Every structure is written in structure tokens, then in C-alpha cells.
Amino acid sequence: MTTPLSSARPTAGCRLLANPAILPVRPYVPGKPASEVRRELGLLDVVKLASNENPAGPSPRALAAIRDLLPELHLYPDGGDELRRALCRRHGLAPGSVLLGHGATEVLDLIARTFLCSGDEVISAHPSFPWYLTVGQLAGATSVVVPLRDHVHDLDAMAARVTASTKLIFVANPNNPTGTTVTARALDDFVERLPDHVVLVLDEAYIEYVDDPPATFDYLAHRHVIVVRTFSKIAGLAGLRIGYALARPDVIELLEKVQAPFTTTVLAQAAALASLDDDEHRAASRTAARSGRELLCAHLARLGLHFVSSQANFVFVDFETSVAPIADGLVQRGFIVRPMLDSCARITVGTTAQTAALVVALEDVLRAREVGGVEPPRSESARTAQSRHLAVP
Ligand SMILES: Cc1ncc(COP(=O)(O)O)c(C=O)c1O
């Protein structure tokens, strides 16, 4: 006889049944979408500069490829073989060196699930992309967090934290949220020192914005290195969710074992493939990011604000005072930035017009705070404590 659900005994809660490894995990909270802020505040125009999206949008070729495929949406995608082959050719790698994922986010998760066992250690930097901590936690691994040095990955300190239990190391190059890069020389030395029981993940989500990127594919043949990239940033396809891993074919085969079928869609594959052919769109996006960044930084400097020199499509600013009211003031004026670490914010480089308008809003917020006398100017010791805070997980 079956018990009707309504008369079932109350239980002690599902928490007890959950995998204990997931309990400390804090679900990712995305920033408020512009549409919601628009509705809530009754603003006509809201600009989101919080997620490092490409303000140029996707390549027209990607849009055309999507339109062509719309009548075929009743069919499952194939394994993305055409895109995989194109990526191998483009990067000069052997066939079988690419795994496609539902964004670089899925690829990073697959890497963690492929390699991590409970008790393993995962090394990453702070501040860096927080998803590295989450995927480690989900696998029951221990996170070892190494502070940035002068806002850059401290590869010597990271190497010094390698133990017999270290399994994975994540290095974002450029780093999110600071936009800083490690030098090719420092990376070469670091890779050279890696023991054989460690897999190094080089997250190159923003590498296309970098002037002189390190030749990381050279590492793949003789070290356990996986390079992760995405179409979300320079290709302007964040909404379609497609990224990829580049590694030796034997490593890719391992990652494929843990991937659910069909995680990259027909439209995402086609748009990504078409965007690979659009060098013009990529070059224009890179140039616009560079000039937009220079414009933003020039204004930040004029306002006497501290920021980190960036190679990516965003800038990390330290306001040296509580960032929450500043971010809130910007939202009230129609600009969403990403506040973090109490006193800092990451600001995505928008179009020239967006940057100009953001700067006006920022000046207005800072002036209002001065006039309102919300916070007194900070003493030298408070400044020092603040910059120290930046380096603490
Ligand atoms: C360093 C870094 N890696 C990976 C990702 C994830 O990219 P995707 O949109 O492909 O999931 C991001 C997204 O912002 C990122 O900043």
C-alpha cells in the first residue's frame, strides 16, 4: 500500500541526506540584471558593467549562423566536431586536443570532477575567480589560497605551497578581478617546477585582450597543463554559454568521461565557429577594450582613485572606503558595477559613451559623499590596513 504524500511523516530535513561536501558551498549570486534595476528604480537606461561582457555584442557572422540554424532546433547537437577541429587547427594542436563546454565555467567544473578526490589540495590565488574555490569544495578537496602579490599571482608562493596532496592549481591569466598578467618567464619557471602529480589549469578567459600573451600551448606536450578559454568575452557570446579546454588528447579523453551529453547547444557551436572566422570583430573588440580602458583609467587617475593596471576588459578600483554606498549610488544613477572586498569594485570597460556617463555618475556619487560627510577622510594607518586587507583571503 502506498502512503499519500500529504500524510507522510515530517522528516528531519533533506540537509542530512545531502553530500556533506556541498553544505559549505555558497551558491553563486549573479549581479542584478539591468532589466530588474530598470524596473525597480524606474530608470529608462541602466548599464551593466559588472560581468565583463563585450559591449560590441556578437559578430554579425555569429548572428547569421544562428538564424540559419533556427529551423533545425528539433535536432540534438552533434559532438561539435567541426568547431573542435577548427579550434585545433587555429591553435596548431593535434586533433582531439579540444573539449567544448557550457562556458568555461562547465569546463573548470569538469576538470575538478575529473581529477579531485576528497583530501586532495587545490591551490588558487586571492582575489581570483571564486569558482575555483567552489569546484574544489564540491569535490571535497581542501582549498589552499595564496594572496596575490602587488595584485599579481605570486607564483613563487604558490609553488612553495605544493605538497604531496596537491592535485590542481588554478591560475587565471589575466586574473579576474585585477586584470593583471604573469610574465612568460615567471610562468615558464613555475611550470618547470611543477611535480608530476599536479595538474595546472591556466584560465585564459581574457587572454585575447593581452598584448603579448605567453605561449602556453608549448607546455601541453610535456606537463600536465590544461588551458581554458571562452567565447563569452572577446567573441561576445556570453549568453550562449560556450567555452573550451585545450590539452593533450589523453587528458581530453579523461574530461569527456565526466561530461553530460549535449551540454553545448547547436546554436552555441555554430555561433562560435562563425565567430572564429571573424578576425575583424575580434580586432575591433580588442582595440575598443584597450582604448576604453585607457579612457576609464585616465578618469580614475584624475579623480585620485587607486586602480590596478589591467590587461583585460575591466579595471579593479580600490576606493579606500566602504564600497557598498558607492556601488549603491552608482546603481541609483543607472550603473551596475561589481563591488568586492569591502572597499573595491571591478568595473567592466563599456563603450566610450558608457564610460563617459559612468565617470559623470561616479563624480556625482563621490561629491555627494563628500558633501554629506558620510565618511571622514581616512588616516594613513587606515589606508595601510585597507591595502593589507586586499591581500587577505
Ligand atoms: C577568469 C574567468 N574564468 C572563467 C570564466 C567563465 O566564463 P564562461 O562565461 O565561459 O563560463 C570567467 C567569467 O567571467 C572568468 O572571469
The ligand as an SDF file (V2000), in Angstrom:
LIG
                    3D

 16 16  0  0  0  0  0  0  0  0999 V2000
   38.6330   34.0820  -15.0840 C   0  0  0  0  0  0  0  0  0  0  0  0
   37.3400   33.5500  -15.6110 C   0  0  0  0  0  0  0  0  0  0  0  0
   37.2790   32.2810  -15.9850 N   0  0  0  0  0  0  0  0  0  0  0  0
   36.1550   31.7420  -16.4630 C   0  0  0  0  0  0  0  0  0  0  0  0
   35.0030   32.4950  -16.5810 C   0  0  0  0  0  0  0  0  0  0  0  0
   33.7560   31.8320  -17.0640 C   0  0  0  0  0  0  0  0  0  0  0  0
   33.4790   32.1130  -18.3880 O   0  0  0  0  0  0  0  0  0  0  0  0
   32.2650   31.4870  -19.1220 P   0  0  0  0  0  0  0  0  0  0  0  0
   31.3150   32.5870  -19.4010 O   0  0  0  0  0  0  0  0  0  0  0  0
   32.8200   30.8940  -20.3800 O   0  0  0  0  0  0  0  0  0  0  0  0
   31.6500   30.4300  -18.2580 O   0  0  0  0  0  0  0  0  0  0  0  0
   35.0110   33.8270  -16.2100 C   0  0  0  0  0  0  0  0  0  0  0  0
   33.7850   34.6190  -16.3110 C   0  0  0  0  0  0  0  0  0  0  0  0
   33.6880   35.7590  -16.0140 O   0  0  0  0  0  0  0  0  0  0  0  0
   36.2050   34.3710  -15.7030 C   0  0  0  0  0  0  0  0  0  0  0  0
   36.2660   35.6440  -15.3070 O   0  0  0  0  0  0  0  0  0  0  0  0
  1  2  1  0
  2  3  1  0
  2 15  2  0
  3  4  2  0
  4  5  1  0
  5  6  1  0
  5 12  2  0
  6  7  1  0
  7  8  1  0
  8  9  2  0
  8 10  1  0
  8 11  1  0
 12 13  1  0
 12 15  1  0
 13 14  2  0
 15 16  1  0
M  END
$$$$
